[in-house]
Amino acid sequence: MSKSQKQLIIVAGPTAVGKTRFAIELAQLFSTEIISADSRQFYKEMCIGTAVPSSEELAGAPHHFIQNISIDEYYNVHKYEMQAIEKILHLFEKYDTVIAVGGSGLYLNALAYGIDELPDPSEETRNYLEDVQNNDGIEGLRSLLQKYDPEFYGQVDLQNPNRMKRALEVCLTTGDKYSKLRLGNKKKRDFEIKWIGLKMDRAKLYDRINKRVDMMISEGLIEEVKQLYPRRDLNALNTVGYREFFQWINGEETYQWAVEKVKTNSRRYAKRQMTWFTKNEDIEWLDMDDLAAKENLFTHLKK
């Protein structure tokens, strides 16, 4: 197979839909390796709350970009794109097909289409925005974004502080609007890309999410949260499954409130993921309850 015939299969879908196991089955079908594009699973210190694949799952196929950086490190999608594409090209020297999997749409898009090369902020700028968030909450970030880039303010998920902070970093660093600098020009990859989207009935997915949260707690999520509590102001920890329990530890809310809030926010996250992915016309969708369709897909892919 020539270089232009090398293939990256991207497995996308909402949290708890079964992406990890599906990707491992694909990797075993092609005797290849997996690139993770789950931005929550990059961090070494976070495991249970981010649903990092189990040791048994990781043994099923080699994985890359799982718990590979510290929560103390500054990391963004542009750095990920450069590192992941380098790894993919290296793997193509050994394999004809490589699998990418994740629920972070921005990171998957970076693999497939590239991301604009926007500047990294200074430490001072990052600290300033952290202070805004710590002192004024998410409303403070919204107010700044509305001031500096009203166009992007009208597009971004206003519940996602990380996305807003990244836009503000660019605005404050360049003096220009993030929406203007983010051209969105697709890069041409020198390998084939096939998208597979996993979906299931919403009620069933939400039930799986609720049960997953209960399982995380039984596996030691509270202990993990307590260990990370002293570092709760770090950007990486401002995410579902941690910030809710931080509020309980702070005495702001009850334990039961935190548990139900994690479930609610996880379901909302899944809904936002599906909204993002359904806009991608390159994705071929597979209903996870349709076993015949899955078998046909695997047969077709291997031809």
C-alpha positions as CSV (number, residue, x, y, z in Angstrom):
1,M,0.0,0.0,0.0
2,S,1.4,3.4,-1.0
3,K,1.7,6.3,1.3
4,S,-1.4,7.9,-0.2
5,Q,-3.3,4.7,0.5
6,K,-2.6,4.7,4.2
7,Q,-5.8,5.0,6.2
8,L,-6.7,6.7,9.5
9,I,-10.1,5.4,10.8
10,I,-11.6,7.9,13.3
11,V,-14.1,6.5,15.8
12,A,-16.2,9.3,17.3
13,G,-19.3,9.5,19.5
14,P,-20.7,10.6,22.9
15,T,-19.4,9.5,26.3
16,A,-20.4,6.0,27.4
17,V,-21.5,4.9,23.9
18,G,-18.8,2.2,23.7
19,K,-16.0,3.9,21.7
20,T,-13.1,2.3,23.6
21,R,-14.1,-1.3,23.1
22,F,-15.1,-0.7,19.5
23,A,-11.8,0.9,18.7
24,I,-9.9,-2.0,20.3
25,E,-11.9,-4.4,18.1
26,L,-11.0,-2.4,15.1
27,A,-7.3,-2.2,16.1
28,Q,-7.3,-6.0,16.5
29,L,-9.0,-6.5,13.1
30,F,-6.2,-4.5,11.5
31,S,-3.4,-5.6,13.9
32,T,-2.6,-1.9,14.5
33,E,-2.4,0.8,17.2
34,I,-4.7,3.5,18.6
35,I,-4.4,7.2,18.9
36,S,-6.6,8.7,21.7
37,A,-8.3,12.0,21.0
38,D,-10.0,12.3,24.4
39,S,-8.6,15.5,25.9
40,R,-9.7,14.4,29.4
41,Q,-7.6,11.2,29.3
42,F,-4.3,13.0,28.5
43,Y,-3.6,13.6,32.2
44,K,-1.5,11.2,34.3
45,E,-3.2,12.2,37.6
46,M,-6.8,11.6,36.4
47,C,-8.0,8.1,35.8
48,I,-11.3,7.0,37.2
49,G,-13.2,10.3,36.6
50,T,-12.1,10.4,33.0
51,A,-12.9,6.8,32.2
52,V,-9.4,5.9,31.2
53,P,-9.4,2.4,29.6
54,S,-8.7,-0.4,32.0
55,S,-5.4,-2.2,32.0
56,E,-7.1,-5.1,30.3
57,E,-8.4,-2.8,27.6
58,L,-5.0,-1.2,27.1
59,A,-3.5,-4.6,26.8
60,G,-6.0,-5.3,23.9
61,A,-4.2,-2.9,21.6
62,P,-1.3,-0.3,22.0
63,H,-2.6,3.1,22.9
64,H,-1.0,6.5,22.5
65,F,-1.9,9.9,24.2
66,I,-3.4,8.2,27.3
67,Q,-2.2,9.8,30.6
68,N,0.9,11.2,28.8
69,I,1.1,14.6,30.4
70,S,0.6,16.2,33.8
71,I,-2.3,18.4,34.9
72,D,0.4,21.0,35.7
73,E,1.5,21.2,32.0
74,Y,0.0,23.7,29.6
75,Y,-1.4,21.9,26.6
76,N,-3.6,22.8,23.7
77,V,-5.1,21.4,20.6
78,H,-2.4,22.8,18.3
79,K,0.3,21.0,20.3
80,Y,-1.8,17.8,20.2
81,E,-2.2,18.1,16.4
82,M,1.6,18.3,15.8
83,Q,2.4,15.5,18.2
84,A,-0.4,13.2,17.1
85,I,0.2,13.6,13.4
86,E,3.9,12.9,13.9
87,K,3.0,9.7,15.8
88,I,0.5,8.7,13.1
89,L,3.0,9.1,10.3
90,H,5.5,7.1,12.3
91,L,2.9,4.3,12.8
92,F,2.2,4.3,9.0
93,E,5.8,3.2,8.5
94,K,4.7,-0.1,10.2
95,Y,0.9,-0.3,9.5
96,D,-1.4,0.5,6.6
97,T,-4.2,1.5,9.0
98,V,-4.2,3.4,12.3
99,I,-7.2,4.0,14.6
100,A,-8.1,7.2,16.3
101,V,-10.8,7.4,18.9
102,G,-12.3,10.0,21.2
103,G,-15.2,12.2,22.1
104,S,-13.4,15.5,21.9
105,G,-14.6,16.9,18.6
106,L,-12.1,19.7,18.4
107,Y,-9.2,17.2,18.8
108,L,-10.6,14.8,16.3
109,N,-11.0,17.6,13.8
110,A,-7.4,18.6,14.4
111,L,-6.3,15.1,13.2
112,A,-8.6,15.1,10.2
113,Y,-8.6,18.7,9.0
114,G,-5.9,20.5,11.0
115,I,-6.2,23.5,13.4
116,D,-5.2,27.1,12.8
117,E,-1.7,27.9,14.2
118,L,-2.6,30.5,16.8
119,P,-0.1,31.9,19.2
120,D,0.5,30.5,22.7
121,P,-0.2,33.1,25.5
122,S,2.2,34.3,28.0
123,E,2.2,32.9,31.5
124,E,0.9,36.3,32.7
125,T,-2.1,36.1,30.3
126,R,-3.0,32.6,31.4
127,N,-2.7,33.6,35.1
128,Y,-4.9,36.6,34.5
129,L,-7.7,34.5,32.9
130,E,-7.4,32.0,35.7
131,D,-7.8,34.8,38.2
132,V,-10.9,36.0,36.4
133,Q,-12.4,32.6,36.5
134,N,-11.6,32.0,40.1
135,N,-12.8,35.4,41.2
136,D,-15.8,36.0,38.9
137,G,-16.6,32.5,37.7
138,I,-17.7,31.6,34.3
139,E,-19.7,34.8,34.0
140,G,-16.5,36.8,34.2
141,L,-15.1,34.9,31.2
142,R,-18.4,35.4,29.3
143,S,-18.3,39.1,29.9
144,L,-14.6,39.4,28.7
145,L,-15.4,37.3,25.6
146,Q,-18.4,39.4,24.7
147,K,-16.2,42.5,25.0
148,Y,-13.2,41.2,23.0
149,D,-14.9,39.0,20.4
150,P,-18.7,39.2,20.3
151,E,-18.8,37.1,17.1
152,F,-17.2,34.1,18.8
153,Y,-19.3,34.8,21.9
154,G,-22.3,34.1,19.8
155,Q,-20.9,30.7,18.5
156,V,-19.1,29.2,21.5
157,D,-20.5,26.8,24.1
158,L,-20.9,29.3,27.0
159,Q,-20.8,26.4,29.5
160,N,-17.2,25.6,28.4
161,P,-14.7,27.8,30.2
162,N,-11.7,26.2,28.5
163,R,-12.9,27.1,25.0
164,M,-13.7,30.7,26.1
165,K,-10.3,31.0,27.8
166,R,-8.5,29.8,24.7
167,A,-10.3,32.4,22.6
168,L,-9.5,35.1,25.2
169,E,-5.8,34.1,25.2
170,V,-5.6,34.7,21.5
171,C,-7.5,38.0,21.8
172,L,-5.3,39.3,24.5
173,T,-2.1,38.0,23.0
174,T,-2.7,39.4,19.4
175,G,-5.0,42.3,20.0
176,D,-7.3,40.8,17.4
177,K,-10.4,38.7,17.4
178,Y,-10.2,35.0,17.8
179,S,-13.1,34.6,15.3
180,K,-11.1,36.6,12.7
181,L,-7.8,34.7,13.1
182,R,-9.5,31.2,13.2
183,L,-9.7,30.9,9.5
184,G,-10.8,27.2,9.5
185,N,-8.9,26.3,6.3
186,K,-8.8,22.5,6.1
187,K,-5.3,20.9,5.7
188,K,-4.9,18.2,3.1
189,R,-3.6,15.1,4.7
190,D,-1.5,12.7,2.7
191,F,-3.5,9.7,3.9
192,E,-7.1,8.5,3.6
193,I,-9.5,9.3,6.5
194,K,-12.6,7.4,7.3
195,W,-15.0,8.6,10.0
196,I,-17.2,6.2,12.0
197,G,-19.7,7.7,14.4
198,L,-21.2,5.5,17.2
199,K,-24.7,6.2,18.4
200,M,-27.5,4.6,20.4
201,D,-31.0,5.4,21.7
202,R,-30.8,8.5,23.9
203,A,-32.6,6.9,26.8
204,K,-30.3,3.9,26.8
205,L,-27.2,6.1,26.5
206,Y,-28.3,8.3,29.4
207,D,-28.9,5.1,31.5
208,R,-25.4,3.9,30.6
209,I,-24.0,7.3,31.7
210,N,-25.8,7.2,35.0
211,K,-24.6,3.7,35.7
212,R,-21.1,4.6,34.7
213,V,-21.0,7.4,37.3
214,D,-22.2,4.9,40.0
215,M,-19.4,2.5,38.8
216,M,-16.8,5.2,39.0
217,I,-17.8,6.0,42.6
218,S,-17.6,2.3,43.5
219,E,-14.2,2.1,41.9
220,G,-12.8,4.9,44.0
221,L,-13.7,8.2,42.3
222,I,-14.2,10.0,45.6
223,E,-10.7,9.1,46.8
224,E,-9.2,10.3,43.5
225,V,-11.1,13.6,43.8
226,K,-9.9,14.1,47.4
227,Q,-6.3,13.5,46.3
228,L,-6.6,16.1,43.6
229,Y,-8.5,18.6,45.7
230,P,-5.5,20.7,46.8
231,R,-4.8,21.3,43.0
232,R,-8.5,22.0,42.2
233,D,-7.7,25.4,40.6
234,L,-5.8,23.9,37.8
235,N,-7.5,24.2,34.4
236,A,-7.4,20.4,33.7
237,L,-9.5,19.8,36.8
238,N,-12.3,22.1,35.9
239,T,-14.2,19.3,34.3
240,V,-17.2,17.1,34.9
241,G,-16.7,14.5,37.6
242,Y,-14.3,16.6,39.6
243,R,-15.6,20.1,39.9
244,E,-19.0,18.9,41.3
245,F,-17.3,16.9,44.1
246,F,-15.0,19.8,44.8
247,Q,-18.1,21.8,45.6
248,W,-19.2,19.1,48.1
249,I,-15.8,19.0,49.7
250,N,-15.9,22.8,50.0
251,G,-19.1,22.4,51.9
252,E,-21.1,24.3,49.2
253,E,-23.3,21.4,48.3
254,T,-24.4,17.9,49.6
255,Y,-22.8,14.7,48.5
256,Q,-26.1,13.5,46.9
257,W,-26.3,16.8,45.0
258,A,-22.7,16.3,43.7
259,V,-23.5,12.7,42.5
260,E,-26.7,13.8,40.7
261,K,-24.9,16.9,39.2
262,V,-22.2,14.7,37.8
263,K,-24.8,12.5,36.1
264,T,-26.7,15.6,34.8
265,N,-23.6,17.3,33.5
266,S,-22.3,14.1,31.9
267,R,-25.7,13.7,30.0
268,R,-25.5,17.3,28.9
269,Y,-21.9,16.7,27.7
270,A,-23.1,13.7,25.7
271,K,-25.8,15.9,24.1
272,R,-23.3,18.6,23.1
273,Q,-21.0,15.9,21.7
274,M,-23.7,14.6,19.5
275,T,-24.7,18.1,18.4
276,W,-21.0,18.7,17.3
277,F,-20.6,15.3,15.5
278,T,-23.9,15.4,13.7
279,K,-22.7,18.5,11.9
280,N,-19.9,16.5,10.3
281,E,-21.0,15.2,7.0
282,D,-18.0,12.9,6.7
283,I,-19.2,10.7,9.5
284,E,-20.8,7.3,8.7
285,W,-23.1,6.5,11.6
286,L,-23.4,3.1,13.3
287,D,-26.2,2.2,15.7
288,M,-24.5,0.2,18.5
289,D,-27.6,-1.9,18.9
290,D,-27.5,-3.1,15.3
291,L,-25.1,-6.0,15.5
292,A,-25.7,-7.0,11.8
293,A,-24.7,-3.5,10.7
294,K,-21.5,-3.7,12.8
295,E,-20.6,-7.0,11.3
296,N,-21.2,-5.7,7.8
297,L,-19.1,-2.7,8.5
298,F,-16.1,-4.7,9.8
299,T,-16.4,-7.0,6.8
300,H,-16.4,-4.0,4.4
301,L,-13.5,-2.3,6.2
302,K,-11.3,-5.3,5.9
303,K,-11.8,-5.7,2.2
